[in-house]
């Protein structure tokens, strides 16, 4: 970057700042104690050595020059700017790595500066490789996609806006879902092209915010990890909801179908089925949708972009739950029918209540795809507890309150029924 300063009584002066290797090409002199001396190759090597030393300590190095002609500038010196990583970035990068997210840094800084910053945030170690923008330009499209997708290449230095766009497009061609953070005007095109563009709320320009899909209000990179965690939590909650609803619906439908095919009495009447679908299923199912995000969710590997909610494993779990509910309910129904040799209100009440309690137990098991209820904790989702408790009390009301008994064709069961009959 340079600009021309017009002077009235003197010759106009150019001022230039930028990357050392770019600025030094326009210089023929250097300033030493206010005196301009010829810039020899040996002096250039000394400046280059100093520039690398400053970059290795994590400083962003700018070279300064001035003079009457662009090709004959006087080298003024080097300026080191420190831009320390925000608190929590290193921990966030580590967690993202553990969860299978590939984190890459794209910067216009020199190699030494980029590697030093990468080491500070846990992005770079001896096994990782850095690549320059010039090296990217030399790669063919197919080779570029395989290179940028390689987890070993985590740092891209001396890049321009076009390089950022090339990297994003190459990752997308390889099937990756790409998220990018940026704050400058030169990041706008890449932010727009990424699957999820994330702009900085404080340091970000209006152009970058307009191009982005999401804005980090406090410029905290660790919030990206929270967003990924929340997204995974929502996806798993949807799967839990679907598992519960489908297993319950399949169970109820199978009971009616089996009784019809086998020419058996219907174990559930219409009002009882309506009660199961609306009152018993509704509140517990809705509360599964607001299950707090599990602490280990962020460590789960990213799912494939083509994955569906109804995966093979989920379908298997749905049918396993349905089989348990159907088997348990039919066993109770068969036992009651065998003892009484007929269908009575007690038979349907026992079958109805058994189905409901199996359903509530099924809701407990659907809170997580990988953990038992004892590992999750009973009190993490209070809405779920209230829903299950409400459904349980509602079922007792249907059994023991006389007006509801008439509507649902039920009768008292157990100790409460015997006490009332006496």
C-alpha positions in Angstrom: 0.0 0.0 0.0 1.3 3.4 -0.9 0.1 7.0 -1.3 1.6 10.2 -2.8 1.9 13.2 -0.5 1.9 16.4 -2.7 4.1 19.2 -1.4 4.1 22.9 -2.6 7.7 23.9 -2.2 9.3 20.4 -2.5 9.1 17.4 -4.7 6.1 15.1 -4.0 6.9 12.1 -1.7 5.6 8.5 -1.9 5.0 6.7 1.4 4.7 2.9 1.3 3.9 0.2 3.9 3.4 -3.5 3.6 5.0 -6.9 3.5 8.8 -6.8 3.7 9.4 -8.7 0.5 7.2 -6.4 -1.4 8.4 -3.1 0.0 12.1 -3.9 -0.3 11.8 -4.4 -4.0 11.0 -0.7 -4.5 13.9 0.4 -2.4 17.4 1.4 -3.5 18.5 3.2 -0.3 18.1 2.8 3.4 18.0 5.2 6.3 20.8 5.1 8.9 20.8 7.8 11.5 19.0 10.2 9.2 21.5 9.5 6.3 20.4 7.7 3.2 22.9 5.0 2.2 23.0 2.5 -0.7 20.9 -0.6 0.0 23.3 -3.5 -0.6 22.4 -7.2 -0.8 24.2 -7.6 2.6 22.0 -5.0 4.2 18.8 -6.5 2.6 19.8 -9.8 4.2 20.2 -8.2 7.6 16.8 -6.6 7.3 15.3 -9.9 6.2 16.9 -11.7 9.1 15.4 -9.2 11.5 12.0 -9.5 9.9 12.0 -13.2 10.4 13.1 -12.8 14.0 10.3 -10.4 14.7 7.8 -12.7 13.0 8.9 -15.7 14.9 8.0 -14.0 18.1 4.4 -13.6 16.9 4.7 -10.0 15.7 2.9 -8.8 12.6 5.7 -7.1 10.7 5.3 -4.1 8.4 8.0 -2.6 6.3 8.1 1.2 5.7 9.6 3.2 2.9 9.5 6.7 1.3 10.9 8.6 -1.6 10.3 10.7 -4.7 10.0 7.7 -7.0 8.3 4.3 -6.5 11.3 2.4 -7.8 13.9 4.4 -5.8 12.5 4.6 -2.3 14.4 4.8 0.9 13.8 1.9 3.3 12.9 3.4 6.7 12.6 0.3 8.9 10.4 -2.4 10.3 7.4 -2.1 12.6 6.2 -5.0 14.8 2.5 -5.1 15.8 1.3 -7.5 18.4 -2.2 -9.0 18.1 -2.5 -11.6 20.8 -5.1 -14.3 20.5 -8.2 -13.9 22.6 -8.6 -15.9 25.8 -10.2 -19.2 25.2 -9.2 -19.6 21.6 -6.6 -22.3 22.3 -9.0 -24.4 24.3 -11.7 -23.9 21.6 -9.3 -25.1 18.9 -8.4 -28.1 20.9 -12.0 -29.1 21.5 -12.8 -28.6 17.8 -10.0 -30.8 16.8 -11.2 -33.5 19.2 -14.7 -33.3 17.8 -13.4 -33.9 14.2 -13.6 -30.3 13.0 -10.6 -29.3 10.8 -9.5 -25.8 11.8 -7.4 -23.8 9.3 -5.9 -20.3 9.5 -5.7 -18.1 6.4 -3.6 -15.0 6.9 -1.7 -12.4 4.9 1.2 -12.5 7.4 4.6 -14.0 6.7 5.4 -17.6 7.4 7.2 -17.0 10.7 4.4 -14.8 12.1 1.7 -17.3 10.9 3.5 -20.3 12.5 4.1 -18.4 15.7 0.4 -17.5 16.0 -0.6 -21.0 15.1 1.6 -22.4 17.9 0.1 -20.0 20.4 -3.4 -21.2 19.7 -2.5 -24.9 19.4 -3.0 -25.0 15.7 0.5 -25.9 14.7 3.0 -28.5 15.7 6.0 -30.2 14.1 3.8 -32.4 11.9 1.7 -29.7 10.4 2.5 -27.9 7.2 2.1 -24.3 6.1 1.4 -23.2 2.5 1.8 -19.8 0.9 -0.6 -18.1 -1.6 2.0 -18.5 -4.3 2.0 -22.3 -3.8 -1.7 -22.4 -4.0 -1.6 -20.6 -7.4 0.6 -23.3 -8.8 -1.8 -26.2 -8.0 -4.3 -27.7 -10.4 -7.9 -27.8 -9.3 -8.0 -31.5 -8.4 -4.6 -31.2 -6.5 -5.8 -28.1 -4.8 -8.9 -29.8 -3.4 -6.9 -32.7 -2.0 -4.2 -30.4 -0.6 -6.4 -28.0 1.3 -8.5 -30.9 2.6 -5.4 -32.5 4.1 -5.5 -32.0 7.9 -1.8 -31.6 7.9 -2.1 -28.3 6.1 -3.6 -26.0 8.7 -1.9 -22.7 7.9 -2.0 -20.6 4.7 0.2 -17.5 4.8 0.8 -14.5 2.5 -2.7 -15.0 1.0 -5.0 -12.5 -0.7 -8.8 -12.5 -0.9 -8.8 -14.6 -4.0 -6.8 -17.3 -2.2 -9.4 -17.4 0.6 -12.1 -17.9 -2.0 -10.1 -20.6 -3.7 -9.6 -22.5 -0.5 -13.3 -22.4 0.4 -14.3 -23.5 -3.1 -11.8 -26.4 -3.0 -13.0 -27.6 0.4 -16.6 -27.5 -0.8 -15.7 -29.5 -4.0 -14.2 -32.1 -1.6 -17.6 -32.4 0.1 -16.8 -30.4 3.3 -19.1 -28.0 5.0 -17.1 -24.8 5.3 -17.4 -22.1 7.9 -15.3 -19.0 7.8 -14.7 -16.1 10.2 -13.6 -12.7 9.0 -13.9 -9.0 9.8 -12.6 -7.0 6.9 -14.0 -5.8 3.5 -11.6 -8.1 1.8 -13.2 -11.1 3.6 -16.7 -10.3 2.2 -16.5 -12.5 -0.9 -15.2 -15.5 1.1 -17.8 -15.0 3.8 -20.5 -15.0 1.2 -19.2 -18.1 -0.5 -18.8 -20.2 2.7 -21.6 -22.4 3.9 -21.6 -20.4 7.1 -20.0 -17.0 7.0 -19.2 -15.6 10.5 -18.4 -11.9 10.9 -17.0 -10.1 13.9 -19.6 -7.9 15.7 -17.1 -5.4 17.1 -14.1 -5.3 14.8 -16.1 -6.3 11.7 -16.9 -3.9 8.9 -20.5 -3.3 7.7 -19.6 -5.0 4.4 -18.5 -8.2 6.2 -21.5 -8.3 8.4 -23.8 -8.0 5.4 -22.1 -10.8 3.7 -22.1 -13.1 6.7 -24.7 -15.6 7.8 -23.9 -15.1 11.5 -22.3 -12.4 13.6 -20.2 -12.9 16.7 -21.4 -10.1 18.9 -18.4 -10.2 21.2 -15.8 -11.3 18.6 -15.1 -14.4 20.8 -14.0 -17.4 18.6 -14.9 -19.9 21.3 -18.6 -19.0 20.6 -18.2 -20.9 17.3 -17.8 -24.0 19.4 -21.0 -23.2 21.3 -22.9 -22.8 18.0 -21.6 -26.2 16.8 -22.6 -27.7 20.1 -26.1 -26.2 20.0 -26.5 -27.4 16.4 -25.6 -30.9 17.3 -27.9 -30.8 20.3 -30.8 -29.7 18.2 -30.2 -32.5 15.7 -30.0 -35.2 18.4 -33.1 -33.8 20.1 -35.0 -34.1 16.9 -33.9 -37.7 16.6 -35.0 -38.4 20.2 -38.4 -36.8 19.5 -38.9 -38.9 16.3 -37.8 -42.1 18.0 -40.4 -41.6 20.8 -43.2 -40.5 18.5 -42.7 -43.2 15.9 -42.2 -46.0 18.5 -45.4 -45.1 20.3 -47.4 -44.7 17.1 -46.2 -48.0 15.7 -47.0 -49.7 19.0 -50.6 -48.5 19.1 -51.2 -49.2 15.4 -49.7 -52.7 15.7 -51.9 -53.5 18.7 -55.0 -52.6 16.7 -53.8 -54.4 13.6 -52.9 -57.6 15.4 -56.2 -57.7 17.3 -58.1 -57.3 14.0 -56.0 -59.8 12.0 -56.2 -62.4 14.8 -59.9 -61.8 15.3 -59.4 -60.8 18.9 -61.2 -58.2 21.0 -59.8 -54.7 20.6 -57.5 -54.1 23.6 -58.0 -50.3 23.4 -61.1 -48.3 22.7 -61.2 -45.1 20.6 -61.1 -42.7 23.6 -58.1 -44.4 25.1 -56.2 -44.3 21.8 -57.1 -40.6 21.6 -55.9 -40.0 25.1 -52.6 -41.8 24.3 -51.9 -39.7 21.2 -52.9 -36.3 22.6 -52.2 -36.3 26.3 -49.7 -39.0 26.9 -47.5 -38.5 23.8 -47.8 -34.7 23.4 -46.1 -33.2 26.6 -43.3 -35.8 26.9 -42.5 -35.6 23.2 -42.4 -31.8 23.3 -40.1 -31.8 26.3 -37.7 -34.1 24.5 -37.2 -31.3 22.0 -35.8 -29.0 24.7 -33.5 -31.6 26.3 -30.3 -29.7 27.4 -27.2 -30.3 25.3 -25.2 -33.2 26.6 -21.7 -32.2 27.8 -20.1 -34.8 25.4 -22.1 -33.7 22.4 -19.4 -31.4 21.1 -17.0 -34.3 21.0 -19.2 -36.3 18.7 -17.7 -36.4 15.1 -19.4 -34.3 12.5 -22.1 -36.1 10.6 -22.0 -36.5 6.9 -23.9 -33.9 4.9 -26.1 -36.6 3.3 -27.1 -38.2 6.7 -30.8 -38.3 7.4 -32.6 -38.2 10.7 -34.0 -41.6 10.2 -30.8 -43.6 10.1 -30.6 -47.4 10.2 -29.6 -47.4 13.8 -32.5 -45.1 14.8 -35.0 -47.2 12.8 -33.7 -50.3 14.7 -34.1 -48.5 18.0 -37.6 -47.5 17.1 -38.7 -51.0 16.3 -37.0 -52.4 19.4 -38.9 -50.0 21.6 -42.1 -50.8 19.7 -41.6 -54.5 20.1 -41.1 -54.1 23.9 -44.2 -52.0 24.3 -46.3 -54.4 22.1 -45.0 -57.5 23.8 -45.6 -56.2 27.3 -49.0 -54.8 26.6 -50.2 -58.0 24.8 -48.9 -60.1 27.6 -51.0 -58.2 30.2 -54.0 -58.3 27.8 -53.6 -62.0 27.3 -53.2 -62.7 31.0 -56.3 -60.6 31.9 -58.4 -62.2 29.2 -57.3 -65.7 30.3 -58.2 -65.1 33.9 -61.6 -63.6 33.3 -62.4 -65.3 30.0 -63.7 -62.2 28.4 -63.4 -58.5 27.9 -64.4 -56.3 30.8 -63.6 -52.7 31.8 -60.9 -54.1 34.0 -59.2 -55.8 31.1 -59.1 -52.7 28.9 -58.1 -50.6 31.9 -55.2 -52.9 32.7 -54.1 -53.0 29.0 -54.6 -49.2 28.7 -52.6 -48.5 31.8 -49.8 -50.9 30.9 -49.4 -49.3 27.5 -49.3 -45.8 29.0 -46.6 -46.8 31.6 -44.6 -48.6 28.9 -44.9 -45.4 26.9 -43.6 -43.2 29.8 -40.7 -45.5 30.3 -40.0 -45.3 26.6 -39.9 -41.5 26.9 -37.2 -41.9 29.6 -35.0 -44.1 27.4 -35.4 -41.7 24.4 -33.7 -38.8 26.2 -30.3 -39.9 24.8 -29.1 -42.0 21.9 -25.9 -43.1 23.7 -26.4 -42.8 27.5 -28.6 -44.3 30.2 -30.9 -42.1 32.2 -28.7 -42.5 35.2 -25.8 -41.0 33.3 -27.8 -38.1 32.0 -29.3 -37.2 35.3 -33.0 -37.1 36.2 -33.2 -33.4 36.9 -31.3 -31.9 33.9 -34.6 -31.5 31.9 -37.2 -30.2 34.4 -39.8 -29.7 31.7 -39.5 -33.4 30.9 -40.0 -34.3 34.5 -43.1 -32.1 34.8 -44.5 -33.6 31.6 -44.0 -37.2 32.7 -45.4 -36.4 36.1 -48.4 -34.6 34.6 -49.0 -37.6 32.2 -48.7 -40.0 35.2 -51.2 -38.0 37.3 -53.5 -37.7 34.3 -53.5 -41.5 33.9 -54.4 -41.9 37.5 -57.2 -39.4 37.1 -58.6 -41.4 34.1 -58.6 -44.6 36.2 -59.9 -43.3 39.6 -62.1 -40.3 38.9 -65.7 -41.5 38.3 -66.7 -38.9 35.6 -63.5 -39.8 33.6 -64.2 -43.5 34.1 -67.4 -43.2 32.2 -65.8 -41.3 29.3 -62.8 -43.7 29.0 -64.6 -46.9 30.1 -62.1 -47.6 32.9 -62.5 -48.9 36.4 -60.5 -48.7 39.7 -57.4 -50.8 39.9 -55.3 -52.1 42.8 -55.5 -50.9 46.4 -57.4 -47.7 45.7 -60.1 -49.7 43.9 -60.5 -52.2 46.7 -60.7 -49.5 49.3 -63.4 -47.6 47.3 -65.4 -50.8 46.8 -65.4 -51.5 50.6 
